[in-house]
Amino acid sequence: MDLLPEFKSYCRQQNFFQSGSKILLGVSGGPDSLAMLDLFYRLREEEQLELAVFHLDHGIREASRAEAEFVRSFCQERQLSCRIERINLPEIQENTQAGVEELARRIRRAFYYKYARQLNCGILALGHQLNDRVETMLFNLIRGSGIKGLQGITPTGRYRDLKIIRPLLKFYRSSIEMYCREHNLNPRMDRSNLSLEYSRNRIRNELIPYLEEHFNPELKKNLAATAEIIAEESGFLDRVTANLYQDLVIREEEHRLDFNCQEIVSLDPVLQKRLLRYIIARLLDSREGFYQQHYELMLEIIEEEAESGGKDPARNHDFPRDLLVRLEYGMVSFRDRIWQALQARNSRFDLTLEEEGRIELPGGSSIRAEVTELPGNWRILAARENTALIDYSSFAWPLRIRSRRDGDCFYPLGLGGSQKVKDYLINNKIPRDERDRLPVITDGRGRIIWLAGERLDERFKVSPDTDRVLRLEYQPNS
């Protein structure tokens, strides 16, 4: 049996790679990954592929070191680059209390990503086959799953910027094992796959044979077809959700995403949850650690904020993987741990500007001061959000640019009296984290001249007698 023509056809149908692609192959030494390696090796010249191999020795079984050397030798015979890592998974598992299978998967993924970047491979190929897809589908069905889980393993996926392909996903395990025998590949057999200690092995070795014997001998074929239908419909909903995200996101930064609560609440419940899953995956690279109860809690607090009309006090909610969800003024903001660390670092500052010039603020913002004659278009300039024109005779050098303090007061332009800075920011619905980063500019006598980007102090405005001005420009970090 030669799988190469069908393998080549499937790769082209799924658009797994382009001619000249660099592909990292995850190879355990078992029948699936070894057949995949051999098929890619036979295809490499025709498609001008650059191949590299990674093998992880988990240190679980006595034979694992010999299996690693087998993979190394197999690659050397074909003059393929091979990277091998060894770990002590039982020891790591004992220290983390995580499940062995899940822990092994996470560690492999981390190594795949490391070597894909190191070797400049944009594609990772894994040896999952059709039986794996059916087994995963049943496993997810039994433990409870949504539409994503019921599609089983999919032909393509992504981890961060790494494309993942599964070019054997249309082949049965029996066909792959026959290919290995007929091409004398001599794969290593993992005896742990026969153990009934693991749920997946019981599904493979007990449940599926029972269902085939007593219910439907075409079980695997039918379930694989069902998984394909589910995957197509899930893909359609994914595209709908991605478009919805683009329509609704109000603030999009690398470590922060903001939305209007009412707009989320107005969505169909199905789209509400899919949007939340999309947001988490986009912000944190994956939804690992998030379960149904987390999305339900998010929806609950978003609905509460929408019902209050944004009048409830601001509040923070902590979720897995240090995700902070903040509700404030009718908005919901999702912020990762990097955003929180940067916020803590940049929230307090106190700098001095002795004369005109430019000064950098923590977090990448800046203030520029320039002394000039009163321009003819000064009213237009003064109306700009991040520009202030100060009567030069009204203030004293040096300027101080600092974060707000308790008890700060100023005379907001046009108000006709004094006001606490805290009250001004609350009344104008400035989010708390932005209040802490907002530059307060004072003169040499400690008087507040300008809340940068917000409001000038009445005492420093341009008057009919003004001939020279201090022009202040605030450049926030976008």
C-alpha positions as CSV (number, residue, x, y, z in Angstrom):
1,M,0.0,0.0,0.0
2,D,1.4,3.4,-1.0
3,L,-0.3,6.3,0.7
4,L,1.8,8.9,-1.1
5,P,-0.6,9.9,-3.9
6,E,-3.5,10.3,-1.5
7,F,-1.2,12.0,1.0
8,K,-0.1,14.5,-1.6
9,S,-3.7,15.1,-2.7
10,Y,-4.9,15.7,0.8
11,C,-2.1,18.2,1.5
12,R,-3.0,20.2,-1.6
13,Q,-6.7,20.0,-0.8
14,Q,-6.2,21.4,2.7
15,N,-3.5,23.9,1.5
16,F,-1.2,22.6,4.3
17,F,1.9,24.2,2.8
18,Q,3.4,26.0,-0.2
19,S,6.3,25.0,-2.3
20,G,9.5,25.8,-0.4
21,S,7.9,25.7,3.1
22,K,10.0,25.0,6.2
23,I,8.2,22.3,8.2
24,L,9.0,21.0,11.7
25,L,7.8,17.4,12.2
26,G,6.8,16.1,15.6
27,V,8.0,12.5,15.6
28,S,7.6,10.0,18.5
29,G,8.8,7.0,16.6
30,G,5.4,5.3,16.5
31,P,3.7,4.2,13.3
32,D,1.8,7.5,12.7
33,S,4.6,10.0,13.1
34,L,7.1,7.7,11.4
35,A,4.8,7.2,8.3
36,M,4.3,11.0,8.2
37,L,8.0,11.6,8.3
38,D,8.6,9.0,5.5
39,L,5.9,10.5,3.3
40,F,7.2,14.0,3.7
41,Y,10.7,12.8,3.0
42,R,9.5,11.3,-0.3
43,L,7.6,14.5,-1.2
44,R,10.4,16.9,-0.2
45,E,12.2,17.3,-3.5
46,E,9.0,17.6,-5.6
47,E,7.7,20.4,-3.3
48,Q,11.1,21.8,-2.4
49,L,10.4,21.4,1.3
50,E,12.8,22.0,4.1
51,L,12.2,19.5,6.9
52,A,13.3,19.3,10.5
53,V,12.4,16.8,13.2
54,F,11.7,17.1,16.9
55,H,11.4,14.3,19.4
56,L,10.6,14.5,23.1
57,D,11.7,11.8,25.5
58,H,9.3,12.0,28.3
59,G,11.3,9.7,30.6
60,I,8.2,7.7,31.5
61,R,9.3,4.3,30.2
62,E,12.6,2.4,30.2
63,A,12.4,2.1,26.4
64,S,12.1,5.9,25.9
65,R,15.8,6.5,25.5
66,A,16.1,3.8,22.9
67,E,13.1,5.3,21.1
68,A,14.8,8.7,21.0
69,E,18.0,7.1,19.6
70,F,15.9,5.3,17.0
71,V,14.4,8.6,15.8
72,R,17.8,10.2,15.7
73,S,19.2,7.3,13.6
74,F,16.2,7.3,11.3
75,C,16.8,11.0,10.6
76,Q,20.5,10.6,10.2
77,E,20.0,8.0,7.5
78,R,18.0,10.5,5.6
79,Q,20.2,13.5,6.4
80,L,17.4,15.3,8.2
81,S,18.0,17.7,11.1
82,C,16.8,16.2,14.3
83,R,16.4,17.8,17.8
84,I,15.8,15.7,20.9
85,E,14.9,16.9,24.4
86,R,14.7,14.7,27.5
87,I,12.6,15.4,30.6
88,N,11.5,13.5,33.6
89,L,7.7,13.8,33.2
90,P,6.8,11.7,36.4
91,E,8.9,14.1,38.5
92,I,7.4,17.2,36.9
93,Q,3.9,15.7,37.3
94,E,4.5,15.0,41.0
95,N,5.5,18.7,41.6
96,T,2.6,20.1,39.6
97,Q,-0.3,17.7,40.4
98,A,-1.4,18.0,36.8
99,G,-2.7,15.1,34.7
100,V,0.0,13.2,32.9
101,E,-1.5,13.4,29.4
102,E,-2.4,17.1,29.7
103,L,1.0,18.0,31.1
104,A,2.8,16.0,28.4
105,R,0.8,17.8,25.7
106,R,1.6,21.3,27.2
107,I,5.3,20.5,27.5
108,R,5.5,19.1,23.9
109,R,3.7,22.2,22.6
110,A,6.2,24.5,24.4
111,F,9.2,22.6,22.8
112,Y,7.5,22.6,19.4
113,Y,7.1,26.3,19.5
114,K,10.7,26.8,20.8
115,Y,12.3,24.8,18.0
116,A,9.9,26.0,15.3
117,R,11.1,29.6,16.0
118,Q,14.7,28.5,16.4
119,L,14.7,26.7,13.0
120,N,12.6,29.4,11.3
121,C,9.8,26.9,10.6
122,G,6.4,28.4,10.2
123,I,4.6,25.0,10.1
124,L,4.4,22.2,12.6
125,A,3.2,18.8,11.3
126,L,1.7,16.2,13.7
127,G,0.8,12.6,13.0
128,H,-2.8,12.4,14.2
129,Q,-4.9,10.1,12.1
130,L,-8.6,9.5,11.6
131,N,-8.9,7.1,14.6
132,D,-7.5,9.8,16.8
133,R,-10.2,12.2,15.6
134,V,-13.0,9.7,16.4
135,E,-11.5,8.9,19.8
136,T,-11.2,12.5,20.7
137,M,-14.7,13.2,19.6
138,L,-16.1,10.4,21.8
139,F,-13.8,11.5,24.7
140,N,-15.1,15.1,24.6
141,L,-18.7,13.9,24.2
142,I,-18.5,11.7,27.3
143,R,-17.0,14.4,29.5
144,G,-19.3,17.1,28.2
145,S,-18.4,19.4,25.3
146,G,-19.6,22.1,23.0
147,I,-19.4,22.2,19.3
148,K,-15.6,22.8,19.3
149,G,-15.0,19.5,21.2
150,L,-17.4,17.5,19.0
151,Q,-15.4,18.2,15.8
152,G,-12.5,16.3,17.4
153,I,-9.0,16.9,16.0
154,T,-9.1,19.2,13.0
155,P,-6.8,19.2,9.9
156,T,-5.3,22.6,10.8
157,G,-4.8,24.7,13.9
158,R,-2.6,27.4,15.3
159,Y,-0.5,28.0,18.3
160,R,0.5,31.7,18.5
161,D,2.1,32.4,15.1
162,L,2.8,28.7,14.4
163,K,0.5,26.9,11.9
164,I,-0.3,23.3,12.9
165,I,-1.1,20.7,10.2
166,R,-2.3,17.1,10.5
167,P,-1.7,15.5,7.1
168,L,-2.7,12.0,8.1
169,L,-6.1,12.9,9.5
170,K,-8.0,11.2,6.6
171,F,-6.2,7.9,7.0
172,Y,-7.2,5.0,9.3
173,R,-4.7,3.6,11.8
174,S,-4.8,0.2,10.0
175,S,-3.7,1.8,6.7
176,I,-0.8,3.6,8.3
177,E,0.4,0.5,10.1
178,M,0.2,-1.4,6.8
179,Y,2.2,1.4,5.1
180,C,4.9,1.0,7.8
181,R,5.1,-2.7,7.3
182,E,5.3,-2.6,3.5
183,H,8.0,0.2,3.6
184,N,10.0,-1.5,6.3
185,L,9.9,1.5,8.6
186,N,9.9,-0.6,11.8
187,P,8.2,1.9,14.1
188,R,8.6,1.7,17.9
189,M,5.4,0.4,19.6
190,D,4.4,2.2,22.8
191,R,3.0,-0.5,25.1
192,S,1.3,2.1,27.3
193,N,-1.2,2.5,24.4
194,L,-2.6,-0.9,25.5
195,S,-3.0,0.1,29.1
196,L,-6.6,0.7,30.3
197,E,-5.4,3.1,33.0
198,Y,-6.1,6.1,30.6
199,S,-9.5,7.1,29.5
200,R,-8.5,7.5,25.8
201,N,-7.1,3.9,25.8
202,R,-10.4,2.5,27.2
203,I,-12.3,4.4,24.4
204,R,-9.9,3.0,21.8
205,N,-9.6,-0.6,23.1
206,E,-13.0,-1.2,24.7
207,L,-15.7,1.3,23.8
208,I,-15.2,1.6,20.0
209,P,-14.8,-2.1,19.4
210,Y,-18.0,-2.7,21.5
211,L,-20.0,-0.1,19.6
212,E,-18.7,-1.5,16.3
213,E,-19.7,-5.0,17.2
214,H,-23.1,-4.3,18.8
215,F,-24.3,-1.1,17.0
216,N,-22.5,-0.1,13.8
217,P,-19.5,-1.7,12.1
218,E,-19.1,1.6,10.2
219,L,-18.9,3.6,13.4
220,K,-15.5,5.3,12.8
221,K,-16.4,6.2,9.2
222,N,-19.7,7.7,10.3
223,L,-18.4,9.6,13.3
224,A,-15.5,11.0,11.2
225,A,-18.1,12.3,8.6
226,T,-20.2,13.8,11.5
227,A,-17.0,15.5,12.9
228,E,-16.4,17.0,9.4
229,I,-19.9,18.4,9.2
230,I,-19.6,19.9,12.7
231,A,-16.2,21.4,11.8
232,E,-17.6,23.1,8.7
233,E,-20.5,24.6,10.7
234,S,-18.1,25.6,13.6
235,G,-15.8,27.3,11.0
236,F,-18.8,29.3,9.7
237,L,-19.6,30.5,13.2
238,D,-15.9,31.3,13.8
239,R,-16.0,33.6,10.8
240,V,-19.2,35.2,12.0
241,T,-17.7,35.7,15.5
242,A,-14.5,37.2,14.0
243,N,-16.5,39.8,12.1
244,L,-18.6,40.5,15.1
245,Y,-15.4,41.2,17.2
246,Q,-14.2,43.7,14.6
247,D,-17.6,45.5,14.7
248,L,-17.8,45.7,18.5
249,V,-14.3,46.1,19.8
250,I,-13.9,49.7,21.1
251,R,-10.3,49.7,22.3
252,E,-7.8,47.1,20.9
253,E,-4.3,47.0,22.4
254,E,-1.9,44.1,22.6
255,H,-2.7,43.5,26.2
256,R,-6.1,45.0,26.6
257,L,-9.5,44.8,24.8
258,D,-12.6,46.9,25.6
259,F,-16.3,46.5,24.7
260,N,-19.6,48.1,25.4
261,C,-21.6,45.9,27.8
262,Q,-25.0,46.7,26.3
263,E,-23.8,45.7,22.8
264,I,-22.7,42.3,24.1
265,V,-25.9,41.8,26.1
266,S,-28.0,42.5,23.0
267,L,-26.4,39.6,21.1
268,D,-27.9,36.1,20.8
269,P,-26.7,33.9,23.7
270,V,-24.8,31.7,21.3
271,L,-22.9,34.6,19.9
272,Q,-22.3,36.1,23.4
273,K,-20.4,33.0,24.5
274,R,-18.5,32.6,21.2
275,L,-17.5,36.2,21.3
276,L,-16.1,35.8,24.9
277,R,-14.2,32.7,23.8
278,Y,-12.8,34.6,20.8
279,I,-11.7,37.5,23.1
280,I,-9.9,35.2,25.5
281,A,-8.1,33.3,22.8
282,R,-7.1,36.6,21.1
283,L,-5.8,38.2,24.3
284,L,-4.2,35.1,25.9
285,D,-3.3,33.1,22.8
286,S,-5.5,30.2,23.9
287,R,-8.6,29.4,26.1
288,E,-6.6,27.0,28.2
289,G,-7.9,27.0,31.8
290,F,-11.2,28.6,31.0
291,Y,-14.4,26.5,31.3
292,Q,-18.2,27.0,31.0
293,Q,-18.5,28.5,34.5
294,H,-16.0,31.2,33.7
295,Y,-17.9,32.4,30.6
296,E,-21.2,32.3,32.5
297,L,-19.8,34.4,35.2
298,M,-18.4,36.9,32.7
299,L,-21.8,37.2,31.1
300,E,-23.5,37.7,34.5
301,I,-21.3,40.6,35.5
302,I,-21.5,42.1,32.0
303,E,-25.3,42.0,32.2
304,E,-25.3,43.6,35.6
305,E,-23.2,46.5,34.3
306,A,-25.5,46.9,31.3
307,E,-28.6,46.9,33.5
308,S,-27.1,49.6,35.8
309,G,-26.5,51.9,32.9
310,G,-22.9,52.2,34.0
311,K,-23.9,53.8,37.3
312,D,-22.5,51.0,39.5
313,P,-19.1,51.6,41.1
314,A,-16.2,50.3,39.1
315,R,-15.2,46.8,40.0
316,N,-12.5,44.2,39.1
317,H,-13.0,40.4,38.6
318,D,-10.1,38.0,38.5
319,F,-10.2,35.0,36.2
320,P,-7.7,32.1,35.4
321,R,-4.3,32.9,34.0
322,D,-4.3,36.3,35.7
323,L,-6.9,37.8,33.4
324,L,-8.5,40.9,34.9
325,V,-12.0,41.8,33.8
326,R,-13.0,45.4,34.8
327,L,-16.5,46.8,34.6
328,E,-16.7,50.6,34.6
329,Y,-19.1,53.2,33.0
330,G,-21.0,50.6,31.0
331,M,-17.8,49.2,29.6
332,V,-16.1,45.8,30.1
333,S,-12.3,45.7,29.7
334,F,-10.2,42.5,29.4
335,R,-6.6,42.9,30.5
336,D,-3.8,40.4,30.7
337,R,-1.0,40.1,33.3
338,I,1.4,42.1,31.2
339,W,-0.9,45.0,31.0
340,Q,-1.3,44.9,34.8
341,A,2.4,44.8,35.4
342,L,3.0,47.7,33.1
343,Q,0.2,49.6,34.8
344,A,1.7,49.1,38.2
345,R,5.1,50.2,36.9
346,N,3.8,53.3,35.2
347,S,1.1,54.5,37.5
348,R,3.2,56.9,39.7
349,F,5.7,59.5,38.3
350,D,7.0,62.9,39.2
351,L,9.3,64.7,36.7
352,T,10.6,68.2,36.3
353,L,10.9,70.4,33.2
354,E,13.2,73.3,33.8
355,E,12.7,75.0,30.5
356,E,11.1,74.5,27.1
357,G,11.7,71.1,25.6
358,R,10.3,67.6,25.5
359,I,10.1,65.1,28.4
360,E,9.3,61.3,28.2
361,L,6.8,59.9,30.7
362,P,6.6,56.3,31.9
363,G,4.7,54.1,29.5
364,G,5.8,55.9,26.4
365,S,3.8,59.2,26.6
366,S,5.5,62.6,26.4
367,I,5.0,66.3,27.0
368,R,6.5,69.0,24.8
369,A,6.8,72.6,26.0
370,E,7.5,75.5,23.6
371,V,7.6,79.3,24.3
372,T,6.3,81.3,21.3
373,E,4.5,84.5,20.3
374,L,0.7,84.2,20.5
375,P,-0.2,82.7,17.0
376,G,-3.0,84.2,15.0
377,N,-4.9,80.9,15.0
378,W,-4.5,80.4,18.7
379,R,-8.2,79.7,19.2
380,I,-8.0,76.7,16.8
381,L,-4.9,75.4,18.5
382,A,-6.3,75.8,22.0
383,A,-9.4,73.8,21.0
384,R,-7.2,70.7,20.2
385,E,-7.6,68.0,22.8
386,N,-3.9,67.4,23.5
387,T,-2.8,71.1,23.2
388,A,-2.8,73.8,25.8
389,L,-1.8,77.5,25.4
390,I,-0.7,79.2,28.6
391,D,-0.3,82.9,29.2
392,Y,3.4,83.1,29.6
393,S,3.2,85.8,32.3
394,S,0.8,83.7,34.5
395,F,3.0,80.8,35.6
396,A,6.4,80.2,37.2
397,W,9.2,77.8,36.1
398,P,10.0,74.9,36.6
399,L,7.1,72.8,35.4
400,R,6.4,69.5,37.2
401,I,4.7,66.6,35.4
402,R,3.4,64.2,37.9
403,S,0.6,61.7,38.6
404,R,-2.4,62.9,40.6
405,R,-2.5,63.1,44.4
406,D,-5.1,63.0,47.1
407,G,-6.5,66.5,47.7
408,D,-5.5,67.9,44.3
409,C,-7.7,70.9,43.3
410,F,-7.8,73.2,40.3
411,Y,-10.0,75.8,38.6
412,P,-11.4,74.0,35.5
413,L,-11.7,76.4,32.6
414,G,-15.3,77.6,32.3
415,L,-16.5,76.1,35.5
416,G,-16.4,79.4,37.5
417,G,-14.8,77.9,40.6
418,S,-12.5,75.3,42.1
419,Q,-13.0,71.5,41.9
420,K,-11.1,68.5,43.2
421,V,-9.3,66.7,40.5
422,K,-10.8,63.4,41.7
423,D,-14.3,64.8,41.3
424,Y,-13.6,66.2,37.9
425,L,-12.3,62.8,36.6
426,I,-15.2,60.9,38.1
427,N,-17.8,63.4,36.7
428,N,-16.2,63.1,33.2
429,K,-16.2,59.3,33.4
430,I,-12.4,58.9,33.1
431,P,-11.6,55.2,33.9
432,R,-9.6,54.7,37.0
433,D,-6.5,53.3,35.3
434,E,-6.4,56.3,33.0
435,R,-6.8,58.7,36.0
436,D,-3.6,57.2,37.5
437,R,-1.7,57.7,34.2
438,L,-3.0,61.2,33.4
439,P,-0.2,63.8,33.7
440,V,-1.0,66.6,36.1
441,I,1.2,69.7,35.2
442,T,1.9,72.2,37.9
443,D,4.1,75.3,37.9
444,G,6.9,76.4,40.2
445,R,4.4,77.5,42.9
446,G,2.6,74.1,42.9
447,R,-0.5,75.4,41.1
448,I,-2.1,73.0,38.6
449,I,-1.9,74.4,35.1
450,W,-3.4,71.6,33.1
451,L,-4.8,68.1,33.3
452,A,-3.0,67.0,30.2
453,G,-5.5,66.1,27.4
454,E,-8.4,67.1,29.6
455,R,-8.9,70.7,31.0
456,L,-6.8,73.8,31.4
457,D,-6.9,75.8,34.7
458,E,-8.8,79.1,34.4
459,R,-6.0,81.0,36.0
460,F,-3.6,80.3,33.1
461,K,-5.8,80.9,30.1
462,V,-4.9,83.4,27.3
463,S,-6.2,86.9,27.9
464,P,-6.6,90.0,25.7
465,D,-3.2,91.2,27.1
466,T,-1.3,88.0,26.2
467,D,1.5,88.4,23.8
468,R,3.6,85.3,24.6
469,V,2.4,81.8,25.4
470,L,3.8,78.5,26.6
471,R,2.5,75.9,24.2
472,L,2.1,72.4,25.8
473,E,1.5,69.3,23.7
474,Y,0.6,66.0,25.2
475,Q,1.4,62.8,23.2
476,P,-0.3,59.9,24.9
477,N,1.0,56.4,24.2
478,S,-1.6,55.0,21.8
